[in-house]
Amino acid sequence: MRKTARHASLAAAGLLALSSLTACANDAASSTADTGSGGGKGESVKIMVGGLDKVIYLPAMLTQRLGYFQAEGLNVQLLSEPAGVQAETALVSGQVQGAVGFYDHTLDLQVKGKAVESVVQFSHAPGEVEVVSDKAAGDLASPRDFKGRKLGVTGLGSSTDFLTKYLAVKNGVKISEFTPVAVGAGPTFIAALQKGAIDGGMTTDPTVATILDKKAGKILIDMRTPEGSQEALGGPYPSSSLYMQTDWVNGHKDTVQKLANAFVKTLKWMSAHSADEIAAKMPADYSQGNKGLYAQAIKSTLPMFTDDGVMPQGGPETVEKVLKAFNPNIKNAKVDLTKTYTTEFVKAVK
C-alpha cells in the first residue's frame, strides 16, 4: 500500500519562481550540461526549475553538484524558467518530468483538473521577504499601509502575487486598493525599487541580500524562517518542492524513489554544513562576484529548508487557507488535500 499523505496549497498560476537574481537564470540553464551529473550516463529525467539561481530552489543545483543524481544512476537535466507559470506549463505539457517550485501549484492544477503532487518537500516556510524602499519606509510600516501602493511581484498570478494579496486582505486592505507590478527578480526588482516604480515588493535571496547591501530598502516582513511564516501566515508554509504529474509518478516509482533519495541526501547534507560550505559547491556565477554576500543570502534562507523532505504537519492547510482568503477559484472549489503530496518516497529513503 502506498502511504500517500498529500495536501494542497497556495495556487493559481503560482510562481515557482519567486525572486532572486534573474540575470543568472539563462546562465544557470545553460550551465546544467556541464555542472555535476547532467549529461552523463543513466536514466534521463528533465526537471524545470523556477529560477535555478534562487536560494529557495538551491537543492536542485546542489544535488547536481554533489553528484547525488549520478550516484542514483540518473542523468538529470536541470532547466530554468524565471517564473513558475512557465515551469508549471512545461510539466503539464510533458516537456519535463518534474518541476522544482512552490507546492501551491498542486492545488492550482487540481482545481484545473490536473493531478499533480509534491514528492519531495524542500521547505516549511516561504523563503519570501516583503521589502520596502527607503523613500516609502516612513509611511509603509505594515501591510495595513498597502492601500494606494505599487507593490512589486515576480509576475502577475505568481506565488509572490498571491502572498502579497493575502497579507493585504488579512490586514484589512482590499486587493483592488493596491497595484501589483510585475518586476521580475534580481536587477529588475532592485532597479524598480530604486527608481520608485514600486514602493515595496516581495522577493527572495539573493535579491534580498543585495537590496540590503545596496541600502536600497528595508525588510518589512521576513518569511524565511518557520517563526516568520507562523507570524505572517498563521502556520508552517510549505513552498519549494519537487512536484510531478501523479500518473507519471505512479508509472515510474523506481525513478521517483531515486530522485527522492538524491534530494533527501542533499537536504541532510545542507543541514550539516555551513552557508559558506554550501556556497562553495554552487556555480561561480551564482555569487555575482560577491561570494561573501552570496553566502550570507544562503545563511539567511537556510531555516526555510526541511532536512528530510517530509511535508510539515499542518502545512497544506495553511496554504489552502491563504488561497481561499482572496482567490475565488480556490475558495469556491472542493480540493482533495490528500492528493496534492505524497510521503511515500521520502519516508522510504534509507
Phi, psi and omega per residue, in radians:
M1 nan 2.394 3.135
R2 -1.478 2.221 3.074
K3 -1.431 1.806 -3.127
T4 -2.034 1.913 3.056
A5 -1.979 1.793 -3.085
R6 -2.185 2.913 -3.111
H7 -2.775 -3.123 -3.033
A8 -2.222 3.033 -3.038
S9 -2.930 -2.843 -2.916
L10 -0.665 2.221 -2.893
A11 -2.466 -2.565 3.067
A12 0.962 1.714 3.044
A13 1.013 0.022 -2.939
G14 -0.606 2.889 -3.092
L15 -1.911 2.226 2.974
L16 -1.400 -0.444 -2.950
A17 -1.453 0.819 -3.015
L18 -0.767 -2.102 -3.034
S19 -2.406 2.659 -3.082
S20 3.047 -2.820 -3.066
L21 -1.445 1.619 3.133
T22 -1.115 -0.420 -3.138
A23 -0.995 -0.479 -3.124
C24 -1.439 -0.262 -2.929
A25 -1.001 -0.832 -3.132
N26 -1.142 -0.703 3.084
D27 -1.063 -0.729 -3.121
A28 -1.100 -0.777 -3.109
A29 -1.082 -0.721 -3.097
S30 -1.335 -0.314 -3.071
S31 -1.505 -0.175 -3.035
T32 -1.154 -0.486 -3.100
A33 -1.208 -0.431 -3.082
D34 -2.109 0.294 3.049
T35 -2.117 2.256 3.098
G36 1.228 -2.449 -2.969
S37 -1.630 -0.083 3.122
G38 -1.027 2.367 3.093
G39 1.583 0.020 3.125
G40 -1.601 -2.942 3.140
K41 -1.492 2.785 3.105
G42 2.212 3.092 3.135
E43 -1.138 2.228 -3.043
S44 -1.494 2.313 3.065
V45 -2.410 2.312 3.072
K46 -1.833 2.306 3.121
I47 -2.222 2.215 3.084
M48 -1.644 2.265 -3.114
V49 -1.988 2.418 -3.122
G50 -1.420 0.896 -3.126
G51 1.988 1.512 -3.049
L52 -1.053 -0.518 -3.071
D53 -1.450 -0.132 -3.111
K54 -1.292 2.380 -3.088
V55 -1.106 -0.553 -3.139
I56 -1.119 -0.378 3.113
Y57 -1.936 0.307 -3.089
L58 -0.932 -0.633 -3.111
P59 -1.008 -0.440 -3.121
A60 -1.126 -1.017 -3.135
M61 -1.214 -0.594 -3.135
L62 -1.114 -0.686 3.101
T63 -1.069 -0.707 3.080
Q64 -1.088 -0.821 -3.065
R65 -1.183 -0.554 3.138
L66 -1.384 -0.181 3.119
G67 1.416 0.258 -3.062
Y68 -1.298 -0.533 3.046
F69 -1.097 -0.852 -3.112
Q70 -1.057 -0.671 3.134
A71 -1.107 -0.443 3.119
E72 -1.572 0.031 -3.127
G73 1.404 0.444 -3.117
L74 -1.939 2.512 2.999
N75 -1.935 1.586 -3.044
V76 -1.652 2.209 3.053
Q77 -1.815 2.034 3.113
L78 -1.609 2.220 3.102
L79 -2.021 2.783 -3.069
S80 -2.292 2.349 2.983
E81 -2.185 2.505 -3.101
P82 -1.237 -0.313 -3.112
A83 -2.376 2.632 -3.086
G84 -1.206 -0.414 -3.140
V85 -1.057 -0.781 3.128
Q86 -1.196 -0.642 3.139
A87 -1.151 -0.732 3.101
E88 -1.057 -0.783 3.129
T89 -1.078 -0.726 3.137
A90 -1.076 -0.664 3.133
L91 -1.190 -0.896 -3.065
V92 -1.121 -0.575 -3.132
S93 -1.400 -0.109 3.101
G94 1.497 0.157 3.104
Q95 -1.197 -0.509 3.110
V96 -2.343 2.803 -3.137
Q97 -1.598 -0.374 -3.123
G98 -2.536 2.822 3.077
A99 -2.351 2.415 3.020
V100 -1.835 1.994 -3.095
G101 -3.022 -2.882 -3.068
F102 -1.277 2.444 3.126
Y103 -1.035 -0.393 -3.110
D104 -1.005 -0.430 -3.121
H105 -1.069 -0.514 -3.118
T106 -1.131 -0.657 3.109
L107 -1.268 -0.799 3.118
D108 -0.947 -0.827 -3.069
L109 -1.277 -0.565 3.095
Q110 -1.097 -0.731 3.112
V111 -1.084 -0.513 3.129
K112 -1.552 0.117 3.085
G113 1.530 0.249 -3.137
K114 -1.921 2.307 -3.134
A115 -1.641 1.888 -3.128
V116 -2.336 2.513 -3.114
E117 -2.452 2.586 3.022
S118 -1.367 2.254 3.139
V119 -1.910 -0.367 3.003
V120 -2.416 2.101 -3.124
Q121 -1.704 1.911 -3.086
F122 -1.294 -0.429 -2.892
S123 -2.459 2.789 3.028
H124 -2.226 0.312 3.041
A125 -2.597 2.741 -3.062
P126 -1.177 -0.515 -3.045
G127 1.330 0.158 -3.063
E128 -1.684 2.657 3.096
V129 -2.352 2.294 2.995
E130 -1.603 2.043 3.128
V131 -1.912 2.767 3.123
V132 -2.320 2.481 -3.133
S133 -1.175 2.673 3.116
D134 -0.999 -0.674 -3.099
K135 -1.111 -0.656 -3.077
A136 -1.614 -0.166 -2.994
A137 -0.984 -0.602 -3.100
G138 -1.118 -0.602 -3.092
D139 -1.828 -0.138 -3.112
L140 -2.061 1.458 -3.003
A141 -1.810 -0.213 3.126
S142 -2.861 2.970 3.101
P143 -1.035 -0.324 3.083
R144 -1.116 -0.331 -3.119
D145 -1.713 0.231 3.141
F146 -1.198 -0.384 -3.059
K147 -0.997 2.225 3.111
G148 1.409 0.061 -3.065
R149 -1.677 2.755 2.996
K150 -1.796 2.048 -3.030
L151 -2.078 2.202 -3.097
G152 -1.306 2.408 3.019
V153 -2.364 2.827 -3.126
T154 -1.081 -0.840 3.115
G155 -2.747 2.699 3.095
L156 -1.196 2.284 -3.073
G157 1.519 0.130 3.129
S158 -1.547 3.003 3.109
S159 -1.140 -0.576 3.067
T160 -1.127 -0.642 3.096
D161 -1.096 -0.801 -3.115
F162 -1.139 -0.783 -3.127
L163 -1.146 -0.642 3.095
T164 -1.103 -0.760 3.135
K165 -1.123 -0.688 3.121
Y166 -1.119 -0.792 3.138
L167 -1.054 -0.643 3.115
A168 -1.146 -0.936 -3.091
V169 -1.059 -0.734 3.131
K170 -1.036 -0.518 -3.084
N171 -1.844 0.390 2.992
G172 1.458 0.239 3.109
V173 -1.893 2.205 3.127
K174 -1.278 2.630 -3.105
I175 -1.184 -0.275 3.090
S176 -1.468 -0.095 -3.036
E177 -1.715 -0.003 3.031
F178 -2.420 2.910 -3.065
T179 -2.038 1.960 3.031
P180 -1.329 2.375 -3.114
V181 -2.146 2.163 3.140
A182 -1.354 1.903 -3.099
V183 -2.166 0.162 3.125
G184 1.191 -2.473 -3.085
A185 -2.518 3.110 3.088
G186 1.024 -2.319 -3.055
P187 -1.006 -0.636 -3.126
T188 -1.214 -0.667 3.093
F189 -1.148 -0.821 -3.094
I190 -1.110 -0.719 3.134
A191 -1.107 -0.723 3.126
A192 -1.094 -0.664 3.131
L193 -1.182 -0.771 -3.096
Q194 -1.214 -0.605 -3.079
K195 -1.526 -0.077 3.129
G196 1.459 0.179 3.077
A197 -1.176 -0.428 3.028
I198 -2.356 2.641 3.096
D199 -1.513 -0.447 -3.133
G200 -2.961 -3.009 3.119
G201 3.026 3.044 -3.093
M202 -1.939 2.270 -3.111
T203 -2.681 -3.114 -3.114
T204 -2.272 3.088 3.007
D205 -1.334 2.567 0.183
P206 -1.510 0.044 3.136
T207 -1.036 -0.737 -3.123
V208 -1.039 -0.825 -3.127
A209 -1.055 -0.667 -3.140
T210 -1.195 -0.716 3.112
I211 -1.049 -0.801 -3.138
L212 -1.157 -0.686 3.138
D213 -1.137 -0.650 3.132
K214 -1.436 -0.098 -3.060
K215 0.972 0.704 -3.132
A216 -1.602 -0.170 -3.118
G217 -3.046 3.089 -3.138
K218 -2.206 2.753 3.099
I219 -1.427 2.238 3.091
L220 -1.731 -0.821 3.130
I221 -2.408 2.221 -3.090
D222 -1.970 1.971 -3.129
M223 -1.999 0.603 3.123
R224 -1.545 -0.087 -3.136
T225 -2.182 2.760 3.055
P226 -0.999 -0.641 3.139
E227 -1.149 -0.722 3.109
G228 -1.148 -0.652 3.090
S229 -1.132 -0.765 3.129
Q230 -1.042 -0.791 -3.091
E231 -1.170 -0.740 -3.057
A232 -1.463 -0.604 -2.973
L233 -2.077 -0.153 3.066
G234 1.520 0.238 3.111
G235 2.986 3.133 3.071
P236 -1.130 2.521 -3.061
Y237 -2.252 1.613 3.121
P238 -1.115 2.235 -3.128
S239 -2.197 -1.569 -3.057
S240 -1.018 2.306 -3.096
S241 -2.769 2.919 2.884
L242 -1.726 2.029 3.085
Y243 -2.128 2.640 -3.010
M244 -2.535 2.826 3.080
Q245 -1.213 2.340 -3.054
T246 -1.015 -0.740 3.133
D247 -1.055 -0.692 -3.139
W248 -1.186 -0.716 3.101
V249 -1.024 -0.842 -3.099
N250 -1.141 -0.482 -3.129
G251 -1.607 -0.122 -3.085
H252 -2.419 0.879 -3.027
K253 -1.105 -0.618 3.135
D254 -1.113 -0.746 3.136
T255 -1.145 -0.761 3.141
V256 -1.098 -0.659 3.112
Q257 -1.118 -0.694 3.107
K258 -1.109 -0.715 3.090
L259 -1.095 -0.763 3.127
A260 -1.092 -0.731 3.113
N261 -1.002 -0.812 -3.085
A262 -1.162 -0.798 -3.088
F263 -1.201 -0.712 3.134
V264 -1.153 -0.647 3.077
K265 -1.061 -0.693 3.100
T266 -1.141 -0.778 -3.139
L267 -1.062 -0.693 3.101
K268 -1.180 -0.676 3.108
W269 -1.090 -0.754 3.123
M270 -1.052 -0.694 -3.091
S271 -1.211 -0.281 -3.096
A272 -1.889 0.094 -3.106
H273 -2.267 2.735 -3.099
S274 -1.401 2.888 3.098
A275 -1.047 -0.672 3.110
D276 -1.101 -0.722 3.131
E277 -1.182 -0.652 3.096
I278 -1.167 -0.815 -3.133
A279 -1.013 -0.639 -3.108
A280 -1.150 -0.389 -3.137
K281 -1.484 -0.283 -3.031
M282 -1.489 2.794 3.103
P283 -0.952 2.467 -3.050
A284 -1.021 -0.607 -3.064
D285 -1.268 -0.225 3.130
Y286 -1.143 -0.469 -3.104
S287 -1.430 -0.156 3.123
Q288 0.896 0.655 3.067
G289 1.442 0.047 3.140
N290 -2.317 1.509 -3.063
K291 -1.104 -0.663 -3.135
G292 -1.119 -0.744 3.138
L293 -1.172 -0.673 3.123
Y294 -1.137 -0.734 3.099
A295 -1.109 -0.644 3.094
Q296 -1.143 -0.673 3.104
A297 -1.079 -0.724 3.109
I298 -1.144 -0.779 -3.130
K299 -1.030 -0.714 -3.122
S300 -1.181 -0.498 -3.048
T301 -1.692 -0.301 -3.082
L302 -0.914 -0.625 -3.115
P303 -1.064 -0.304 -3.106
M304 -1.298 -0.334 -2.987
F305 -1.506 2.531 2.987
T306 -1.419 2.893 3.064
D307 -1.946 0.098 -3.099
D308 -2.393 -0.049 3.115
G309 1.336 0.109 -3.085
V310 -1.533 2.437 3.082
M311 -1.069 2.232 3.138
P312 -1.174 2.436 -3.136
Q313 -1.061 2.265 3.134
G314 1.470 -0.141 -3.110
G315 -1.095 -0.862 -3.139
P316 -1.024 -0.648 3.127
E317 -1.141 -0.657 3.101
T318 -1.096 -0.774 -3.117
V319 -1.113 -0.754 3.130
E320 -1.113 -0.718 3.118
K321 -1.038 -0.761 3.131
V322 -1.046 -0.815 -3.104
L323 -1.141 -0.755 -3.083
K324 -1.138 -0.346 -3.107
A325 -1.168 -0.461 -3.055
F326 -2.444 -0.219 -3.038
N327 -1.794 1.871 -3.082
P328 -1.096 -0.547 3.135
N329 -1.102 -0.685 3.138
I330 -1.431 -0.706 -3.087
K331 -1.020 -0.655 -3.063
N332 -1.697 0.117 -3.109
A333 -1.865 2.642 3.036
K334 -1.644 1.965 -3.104
V335 -1.874 2.294 3.061
D336 -1.560 1.714 -3.075
L337 -1.103 -0.415 -3.106
T338 -1.268 -0.146 -3.115
K339 -1.862 0.199 -3.083
T340 -1.822 -0.093 3.036
Y341 -2.748 2.790 3.062
T342 -2.360 2.496 3.044
T343 -1.856 0.109 -3.091
E344 -0.944 -0.778 -2.999
F345 -1.437 -0.764 -3.110
V346 -1.177 -0.536 3.132
K347 -1.359 -0.237 3.103
A348 -1.630 -0.057 3.128
V349 -1.194 2.299 -3.131
K350 -1.720 nan nan
